[in-house]
Amino acid sequence: MMSDDEAKEEKELDLTSSDVVNKYKSAAEIVNKALQLVLSECKPKAKIVDVCEKGDAFIREQTGNMYKNTKKKIERGVAFPTCISINNTICHFSPLASDEAIMEENDIVKIDMGCHIDGFIAVVAHTHVLQEGPVTGRAADVIAAANTAAEVALRLVRPGRKNKDVMEAIQKVAAAYDCKIVEGVLSHQLKQFVIDGNKVILSVSNPETRVDDAEFEENEVYAVDIVTSTGDGKPKLLDEKQTTIYKRAVDKNYHLKMKSSRFIFSEISQKFPIMPFTARVLEEKRARLGLVECVNHDLLQPYPVLHEKPGDLVAHIKFTVLLMPNGSDRITSHSLQELQPTKSVQDDTEIKAWLALGTKTKKKGGGKRKKGKKGEATEAEPMETTDPANGAS
């Protein structure tokens, strides 16, 4: 039997606890500021690894300033290392110190990062083109596609709706901009210390990837992850050596043969038992060898660097949303630069109807809300954003 205290502990770790909500919001505030900082460092000729390092350092420092004087040690810090993926690189580019990759004028820069406090995780991803003035042409299309899809997803990830409705909607939005949603990207439910919860929104259904049908529920938290491409949306792994981000697979055990592997694995188990980390934080020479054996025996789950075809453009928007009793609360985001896409969703009645859904639920008179008939919008406030395509909200 659990003691009353333990039962209370068990029960309180979702959004019904104000302490939990505060931790999510504190993590979100830090990651939003970290994104702002990283963005200000993204300039032509900036070295990618230096900027990634600054993002991680900021999160470590800001979270380190919190909960200093608590009796119980509270874990906090980076929940996903800063990644800066350029142009046709889709994701997870967070290079080692020896890597010379830099950014150039007109690059499409995708920043992806996460922060946690006591295991409550806030993640964000944002896309920015290194140029002055409004973004035009296909670059504007692919970013507007990701942003409009994110706005639609925000309105459809809500209690009572289903994961596959979101999948179908974001594909429809991408198609309206003559872009594709990139396959294999999953939006996950977030739980304490769990960055990849079991409830999942698939980006594109295909025979290899099956996910269970799921319905969103009040008090859940989701990382909604949208990646769009001007290409065919099929990610390729070009070079395993580019992989630097790993996560400890908690349920796997294996007796490692190599001394360097055992050394590195014990360091990982001590410092990064749960959250994804970058190999930059390990001793480079020993790490390279040791990581291979750890991955081969499934002790570590790699986050490979994936690519579209050269010349294709990729945009990434990810946000964290709390499904609060009074509506959806998107806690991570960054406003976009001005976009002038070549396509518009203004003539598409279905997409317009999705965008017109409110994100807050107004409950009148304290009673239970009547559900609208299928297809009717329930009581909702008008949309708070401007036309998502122009990005200047």
C-alpha positions in Angstrom: 0.0 0.0 0.0 1.1 3.5 -0.7 1.1 5.9 2.3 -1.2 8.9 2.0 1.8 11.1 1.3 3.0 8.9 -1.5 -0.5 8.7 -3.0 -0.6 12.5 -2.9 2.8 12.7 -4.6 1.6 10.3 -7.3 -1.5 12.3 -8.0 -0.2 15.8 -7.9 2.3 15.7 -10.8 0.1 17.0 -13.5 -1.4 20.4 -14.3 -3.9 20.2 -11.4 -1.0 21.2 -9.2 -0.1 24.9 -9.4 3.5 24.0 -8.5 3.8 21.9 -11.6 2.3 24.6 -13.8 4.8 27.1 -12.3 7.7 24.8 -13.1 6.5 24.4 -16.7 6.1 28.2 -17.0 9.5 28.9 -15.5 11.2 26.4 -17.8 9.3 28.0 -20.7 10.4 31.5 -19.7 14.1 30.4 -19.6 13.9 28.6 -23.0 12.1 31.5 -24.7 14.9 33.9 -23.4 17.6 31.4 -24.5 16.0 31.3 -28.0 16.1 35.1 -28.1 19.8 35.0 -27.1 20.7 32.3 -29.7 18.8 34.2 -32.4 20.8 37.4 -31.6 24.0 35.4 -32.1 22.9 34.0 -35.5 24.8 36.1 -38.0 26.8 35.4 -41.2 30.2 33.8 -40.3 29.1 32.8 -36.8 30.4 29.4 -35.9 27.5 27.1 -35.2 29.1 25.2 -32.3 29.8 28.5 -30.5 26.2 29.6 -30.8 24.9 26.1 -29.6 27.2 26.3 -26.6 25.9 29.8 -25.7 22.3 28.5 -25.7 23.1 25.6 -23.5 25.2 27.7 -21.1 22.4 30.2 -20.7 19.9 27.5 -19.8 22.3 25.9 -17.3 23.1 29.2 -15.7 19.4 30.4 -15.5 18.1 27.1 -14.1 21.1 26.9 -11.8 19.9 30.1 -10.1 16.6 28.5 -9.2 15.8 26.3 -6.2 19.2 26.8 -4.8 18.1 26.6 -1.2 15.7 23.7 -1.2 16.3 20.7 1.1 15.5 18.2 -1.7 17.8 18.4 -4.7 15.8 19.5 -7.7 17.1 18.4 -11.0 17.1 21.2 -13.6 18.9 22.3 -16.8 19.0 21.5 -20.5 16.2 19.2 -21.6 17.3 19.2 -25.2 20.7 20.5 -26.4 20.6 23.6 -28.6 20.6 22.5 -32.3 21.1 24.9 -35.2 20.2 23.2 -38.5 20.8 25.1 -41.7 18.9 25.1 -45.1 18.3 21.5 -46.2 19.5 20.0 -42.9 16.3 19.0 -41.1 17.3 18.6 -37.4 19.7 17.7 -34.6 22.8 19.5 -35.8 24.7 20.4 -32.6 28.3 19.9 -33.6 31.4 19.1 -31.6 33.9 21.8 -30.6 36.3 20.8 -33.5 33.6 21.4 -36.1 34.1 24.5 -38.3 30.6 24.8 -39.8 29.4 28.5 -40.0 26.3 30.3 -41.0 26.1 32.4 -44.2 23.9 35.3 -45.4 20.5 34.0 -46.6 20.7 30.7 -44.7 17.5 29.4 -43.3 18.4 28.7 -39.7 16.4 26.3 -37.5 16.9 26.6 -33.8 15.7 23.8 -31.5 16.2 23.6 -27.7 14.7 22.6 -24.4 14.8 23.4 -20.7 13.5 21.6 -17.7 12.9 22.3 -14.0 12.4 19.3 -11.8 11.8 17.2 -15.0 9.0 19.5 -16.3 10.1 20.2 -19.8 9.5 23.2 -22.1 10.8 22.8 -25.7 10.8 25.3 -28.6 12.0 25.4 -32.2 12.0 28.5 -34.5 13.1 29.3 -38.0 14.8 32.5 -39.1 16.4 33.6 -42.4 19.7 35.5 -42.1 18.7 38.5 -44.1 17.4 42.0 -43.8 13.8 42.8 -44.7 10.9 40.5 -45.5 11.4 36.9 -46.5 10.0 36.2 -50.0 9.7 33.3 -52.4 9.9 29.6 -51.4 11.7 30.4 -48.1 8.6 32.4 -47.1 6.3 29.6 -48.3 8.0 26.9 -46.2 8.2 29.0 -43.0 4.5 30.2 -43.5 3.5 26.6 -44.0 5.2 25.5 -40.7 3.8 28.5 -38.9 0.2 28.2 -40.1 0.3 24.4 -39.5 1.5 25.2 -35.9 -1.4 27.7 -35.4 -3.9 25.1 -36.7 -2.3 22.4 -34.5 -2.5 24.7 -31.4 -6.3 24.9 -32.0 -6.8 21.1 -32.7 -4.6 19.8 -29.8 -7.4 20.2 -27.3 -9.5 17.9 -25.1 -11.8 15.7 -27.0 -10.0 15.9 -30.3 -7.9 13.1 -31.8 -4.3 12.9 -32.8 -5.0 11.9 -36.4 -7.2 15.0 -36.9 -4.1 17.1 -36.3 -2.0 15.0 -38.6 -4.5 15.4 -41.5 -4.9 19.1 -40.9 -1.2 20.0 -40.8 -0.7 18.1 -44.1 -3.5 20.0 -45.7 -2.0 23.3 -44.6 1.5 22.4 -45.9 -0.1 21.4 -49.3 -1.7 24.8 -49.5 1.8 26.3 -49.6 2.9 23.7 -52.0 5.2 22.2 -49.3 5.3 18.9 -47.5 5.2 18.0 -43.8 8.5 16.1 -43.2 7.9 12.4 -42.4 9.0 10.8 -39.1 8.6 13.8 -37.0 6.6 13.0 -33.9 4.8 15.4 -31.5 4.9 13.9 -28.1 3.0 14.2 -24.8 5.4 15.5 -22.2 5.4 14.2 -18.6 7.8 14.7 -15.7 11.2 13.6 -16.9 9.7 12.1 -20.1 10.4 14.0 -23.3 8.8 11.4 -25.5 5.6 10.3 -23.8 3.3 7.6 -25.2 0.6 9.8 -26.7 1.9 10.9 -30.1 0.9 12.9 -33.1 2.4 11.5 -36.3 3.4 14.0 -38.9 2.6 11.8 -41.9 1.2 8.3 -41.8 3.2 5.6 -43.5 3.4 1.8 -43.3 6.7 1.9 -41.2 5.4 4.1 -38.5 2.3 3.1 -36.6 1.0 5.1 -33.7 -2.0 4.4 -31.5 -5.1 6.5 -31.9 -5.3 8.9 -29.0 -7.6 11.6 -27.7 -6.2 14.7 -26.0 -7.3 15.2 -22.4 -7.4 18.1 -20.0 -4.3 18.6 -17.9 -2.0 17.1 -20.5 1.1 18.8 -22.0 2.3 18.4 -25.5 5.4 19.4 -27.6 3.9 20.1 -30.9 6.6 19.6 -33.6 6.1 20.8 -37.1 8.7 20.5 -39.9 8.0 21.5 -43.4 10.0 21.1 -46.6 9.9 22.4 -50.2 11.3 18.9 -51.1 9.7 15.5 -50.8 9.8 15.5 -47.0 11.7 12.2 -46.7 14.6 12.7 -44.3 18.0 11.0 -45.1 20.8 10.1 -42.8 23.9 11.1 -44.6 26.7 10.6 -42.0 26.4 8.8 -38.7 29.5 10.7 -37.5 27.4 13.9 -37.5 25.3 12.5 -34.6 26.2 14.1 -31.3 22.9 14.0 -29.3 21.9 10.9 -27.4 19.5 9.8 -24.7 20.1 7.1 -22.1 17.7 4.2 -22.8 16.6 3.6 -19.3 15.2 0.1 -19.6 18.3 -1.4 -21.4 21.3 -3.1 -19.8 24.4 -4.6 -21.3 27.9 -5.4 -20.0 30.1 -3.2 -22.1 33.4 -4.8 -23.3 35.6 -1.7 -23.9 37.1 0.3 -21.1 36.4 3.5 -22.9 32.7 2.6 -23.3 32.3 1.7 -19.6 34.0 5.0 -18.6 31.8 7.1 -20.9 28.7 5.2 -20.0 29.2 5.7 -16.3 29.8 9.4 -16.9 26.5 9.6 -18.9 24.6 7.6 -16.2 25.7 10.0 -13.5 25.3 13.3 -15.4 22.5 12.6 -17.9 20.5 9.7 -16.6 17.3 10.8 -18.3 17.4 13.8 -20.6 19.1 14.0 -24.1 22.6 15.4 -24.0 25.3 16.3 -26.5 28.6 14.5 -26.8 30.3 18.0 -26.6 30.0 17.7 -22.8 32.0 14.4 -22.8 35.7 14.1 -23.2 36.0 14.1 -27.0 38.6 11.4 -27.8 37.3 8.8 -25.4 33.7 9.6 -26.1 33.8 8.9 -29.9 34.9 5.2 -29.3 32.7 4.6 -26.3 29.5 6.0 -27.7 29.6 3.6 -30.7 29.5 0.5 -28.5 26.8 2.0 -26.3 24.6 2.8 -29.3 25.2 -0.6 -30.9 23.9 -2.3 -27.7 20.9 0.1 -27.5 22.0 1.6 -24.3 21.8 5.0 -25.9 19.2 6.3 -28.4 20.9 8.5 -31.0 19.2 11.6 -32.5 20.7 11.5 -36.0 21.3 14.6 -38.1 18.8 14.3 -41.0 18.8 16.0 -44.4 16.6 16.8 -47.3 18.1 17.0 -50.8 20.5 19.9 -51.4 18.6 22.9 -52.6 15.5 22.0 -50.7 14.5 24.3 -47.9 13.2 23.2 -44.5 11.4 25.1 -41.7 10.8 24.0 -38.1 8.4 25.3 -35.5 7.9 23.5 -32.2 6.0 24.7 -29.1 4.9 23.5 -25.8 1.2 23.7 -24.9 -0.5 23.1 -21.6 -4.1 21.9 -21.9 -5.5 23.8 -19.0 -9.1 23.6 -17.8 -9.7 27.1 -19.2 -8.1 26.4 -22.6 -4.8 25.8 -24.3 -1.8 27.7 -23.0 1.1 27.9 -25.5 4.1 28.6 -23.3 7.0 28.6 -25.8 7.2 30.6 -29.0 9.0 33.4 -30.8 7.5 35.8 -33.3 8.6 35.4 -36.9 10.3 37.9 -39.2 8.0 39.3 -41.9 7.0 36.8 -44.5 5.7 37.4 -48.0 4.7 33.9 -49.2 3.8 33.3 -52.8 0.7 31.3 -51.7 -2.1 32.0 -49.3 -4.6 30.0 -47.2 -7.1 32.8 -47.2 -9.3 31.1 -49.8 -9.4 27.7 -48.1 -12.5 27.6 -46.0 -11.5 24.6 -43.9 -8.1 26.0 -42.9 -9.8 29.4 -42.2 -12.3 27.7 -40.0 -9.5 25.9 -38.0 -7.7 29.2 -37.6 -10.8 30.9 -36.3 -11.2 28.4 -33.4 -10.3 30.1 -30.1 -7.7 28.6 -27.8 -9.5 29.5 -24.6 -12.7 27.8 -23.4 -15.2 30.2 -21.8 -17.1 28.3 -19.2 -20.4 30.1 -18.5 -22.2 29.9 -15.2 -19.9 27.3 -13.6 -22.0 24.4 -15.0 -20.7 21.9 -17.5 -20.3 23.2 -21.0 -22.7 21.9 -23.6 -20.7 20.2 -26.4 -21.5 21.7 -29.8 -22.8 19.3 -32.4 -20.0 17.8 -34.4 -18.6 20.5 -36.7 -20.0 23.4 -34.7 -17.4 25.5 -32.9 -18.0 25.5 -29.2 -18.0 28.9 -27.3 -14.6 30.3 -28.3 -13.0 33.7 -28.2 -11.9 35.1 -31.6 -8.4 34.1 -32.7 -5.7 36.1 -30.9 -3.1 36.1 -33.7 -3.0 38.1 -36.9 -2.8 36.3 -40.2 -0.3 33.5 -39.4 1.3 33.7 -42.8 2.9 37.1 -42.4 4.4 36.1 -39.1 4.3 39.5 -37.6 1.9 38.7 -34.8 
